[in-house]
Amino acid sequence: MTNSRSKQHGGKREGAGRKSLGITKKVSITLEKEVWEEIEEKKGKEPMSSFLRKIILKYLKKDV
């Protein structure tokens, strides 16, 4: 038995969801253990991507 109502729920909706910050590129960075430890300490509970984005934009002198 099919329910015609179920076709009205779920799926993509225009304008829904989180807005993009830009283009996502996956990278792998090798740093010394002490550097990673300092990064972890300074970022606190902030997500790594957000923390690194701020550092990069500050370095490039973009508004953060």
TAVENMO-V99385 format. One record per residue. N is the residue number from 1. RES is the residue in one small letter. SS is DSSP state (~ for helix, > for strand, _ for the rest). NEAR is the number of other C-alpha atoms within 12 Angstrom. D_FIRST is the distance of its C-alpha to the first C-alpha in Angstrom with 2 decimals. Layout:
n: <N,N>
res: <RES,RES>
ss: <SS,SS>
near: <NEAR,NEAR>
d_first: <D_FIRST,D_FIRST>
This chain:
n: <1,2,3,4,5,6,7,8,9,10,11,12,13,14,15,16,17,18,19,20,21,22,23,24,25,26,27,28,29,30,31,32,33,34,35,36,37,38,39,40,41,42,43,44,45,46,47,48,49,50,51,52,53,54,55,56,57,58,59,60,61,62,63,64>
res: <m,t,n,s,r,s,k,q,h,g,g,k,r,e,g,a,g,r,k,s,l,g,i,t,k,k,v,s,i,t,l,e,k,e,v,w,e,e,i,e,e,k,k,g,k,e,p,m,s,s,f,l,r,k,i,i,l,k,y,l,k,k,d,v>
ss: <_,_,_,~,~,~,~,~,_,_,_,_,_,_,_,_,_,_,_,_,_,_,_,_,_,_,_,_,_,_,_,_,~,~,~,~,~,~,~,~,~,~,~,_,_,_,_,~,~,~,~,~,~,~,~,~,~,~,~,_,_,_,_,_>
near: <4,6,8,8,8,10,9,10,10,9,10,9,10,8,8,10,9,9,9,9,10,8,7,9,8,7,8,6,10,9,11,10,11,11,13,16,13,13,21,18,14,16,19,13,12,15,14,17,19,16,20,21,22,19,19,15,14,13,12,11,11,11,11,14>
d_first: <0.00,3.81,6.74,9.75,12.09,11.73,13.50,16.45,17.26,19.33,21.23,24.80,26.44,29.89,32.60,30.57,31.86,35.32,37.91,39.56,43.12,43.88,43.52,42.55,44.67,44.57,48.08,49.72,52.98,55.45,57.69,59.98,58.61,60.84,59.43,55.81,56.94,58.60,55.54,53.33,55.92,56.29,52.60,51.80,48.14,47.69,45.30,47.32,46.11,47.17,50.49,51.33,50.31,52.85,55.55,55.06,55.01,58.10,59.86,59.07,60.18,56.97,55.94,53.83>
